[in-house]
Amino acid sequence: MRFLTAGSRSVLVELGGLEEVLRFHDGLREAPPEGCIDLVPAARTLLIVFDPARTTRERLIRGLAEPAAVPTATPRPKLVEIPVVYDGIDLAEIARLSGLSIAEVVKRHARARYTVAFCGFAPGFAYLSGLDPTLHLPRRRVPRTRVAPGSIAIADRFTSVYPSESPGGWHLVGRTTAALWDLDRRPPGLLTPGTKVRFVRAAS
């Protein structure tokens, strides 16, 4: 664990990998340190935003560096079920690259249980860990200039849902009508770090 300065009100914690970030984030979310006002996880780091009127960077780091500072118990995370029509235009290519049939690709994607590891790229875009290892594929060599909102895709060790129309280089497996980003909702993002996600097959 390494602590880095990130502006006047944040500490960036470098950790060993995604699993360690998830455990650290869950523990701090369960019992945030004095003065902590936000937690922003990423693949190998956790950004801790603090209120300088309530704590200092030095005090925060001292507390986090103590072995027993972060609780091991985690709260019961919420579960979000997302309906999916598995008709993605990359299914045949995914099957070829993974050595599976299209039916098996769909089966393995749908049966996995996912956790929102972190968010980024675009508002509401969540990186979901838990993808079956046989479906771990690099991004497309040539990204698309337009991916429709609601498109469900895989790349590397993650799966995600495009919340809005955007360019994208992930492999498309299906689509959903779920609203991933809604400014009238609090919070606007349907999938926030730590949320459990299950994809449920829906009729086309």
C-alpha positions, -999 to 999 in steps of 0.1 A, spaced: 0 0 0 14 34 -10 -1 68 -3 2 97 -29 -9 133 -27 -38 141 -51 -47 177 -47 -53 196 -15 -83 174 -3 -75 139 -15 -52 110 -9 -46 84 -36 -39 49 -23 -21 25 -46 -29 -12 -39 -19 -45 -52 -47 -51 -77 -84 -50 -82 -94 -75 -55 -74 -56 -29 -91 -23 -40 -125 -39 -37 -118 -52 -2 -103 -19 9 -132 1 -6 -158 -21 10 -141 -18 44 -140 20 42 -175 23 30 -186 3 60 -167 25 85 -153 56 68 -125 74 86 -132 107 102 -134 135 76 -138 111 46 -165 125 22 -160 103 -9 -144 71 -21 -135 66 -58 -121 31 -67 -102 22 -98 -84 -9 -111 -54 -5 -88 -61 27 -67 -86 42 -44 -90 79 -42 -101 92 -7 -116 127 -7 -116 143 28 -129 175 44 -98 195 56 -120 212 83 -124 178 100 -91 160 94 -57 163 78 -39 143 51 -13 132 77 -39 121 102 -59 102 75 -28 84 63 -17 74 98 -51 59 105 -52 40 72 -17 26 76 -26 9 109 -33 -29 102 -66 -29 121 -78 5 108 -100 -9 80 -128 -32 91 -131 -67 76 -169 -69 78 -188 -56 47 -224 -44 44 -249 -63 24 -245 -49 -11 -275 -41 -32 -283 -64 -62 -294 -50 -96 -309 -73 -122 -305 -61 -158 -327 -77 -185 -306 -87 -216 -315 -96 -252 -284 -116 -263 -282 -106 -299 -249 -87 -300 -232 -84 -334 -199 -97 -320 -212 -130 -306 -199 -150 -335 -165 -134 -332 -164 -139 -294 -173 -176 -300 -145 -180 -325 -119 -163 -303 -129 -182 -271 -134 -215 -288 -170 -218 -276 -203 -220 -293 -225 -189 -293 -249 -206 -270 -221 -213 -245 -209 -177 -247 -243 -165 -238 -247 -191 -210 -214 -182 -194 -220 -144 -196 -255 -148 -181 -247 -172 -153 -218 -151 -138 -223 -129 -108 -208 -95 -112 -196 -67 -89 -192 -31 -100 -154 -26 -95 -153 11 -105 -168 36 -129 -152 57 -156 -150 65 -194 -184 81 -194 -211 90 -168 -228 58 -157 -202 35 -174 -194 8 -148 -166 -18 -150 -181 -51 -138 -157 -78 -125 -166 -115 -124 -166 -122 -161 -160 -159 -169 -122 -163 -176 -130 -180 -210 -145 -147 -221 -115 -125 -212 -107 -110 -246 -87 -79 -256 -105 -49 -270 -114 -48 -307 -84 -39 -329 -106 -12 -345 -130 6 -322 -165 15 -335 -173 52 -339 -208 46 -326 -221 21 -300 -258 24 -291 -269 31 -256 -278 0 -237 -253 -22 -255 -237 -48 -233 -201 -56 -240 -170 -74 -228 -133 -65 -229 -103 -77 -209 -117 -91 -176 -147 -69 -175 -182 -65 -188 -202 -33 -190 -233 -16 -204 -229 15 -225 -251 42 -208 -252 65 -238 -242 66 -274 -205 68 -278 -174 53 -296 -163 20 -282 -139 -8 -287 -155 -36 -266 -171 -67 -280 -209 -65 -281 -229 -94 -267 -264 -80 -262 -286 -50 -253 -308 -38 -225 -335 -12 -220 -324 -4 -185 -315 32 -179 -279 33 -167 -277 71 -163 -306 93 -152 -301 128 -139 -335 127 -122 -324 97 -101 -303 98 -70 -277 88 -75 -279 92 -113 -259 61 -120 -277 28 -117 -245 9 -111 -223 23 -83 -190 7 -70 -197 -24 -48 -231 -31 -64 -238 -67 -73 -252 -73 -108 -270 -101 -124 -279 -103 -161 -313 -118 -168 -322 -131 -202 -352 -113 -217 -374 -119 -248 -364 -99 -279 
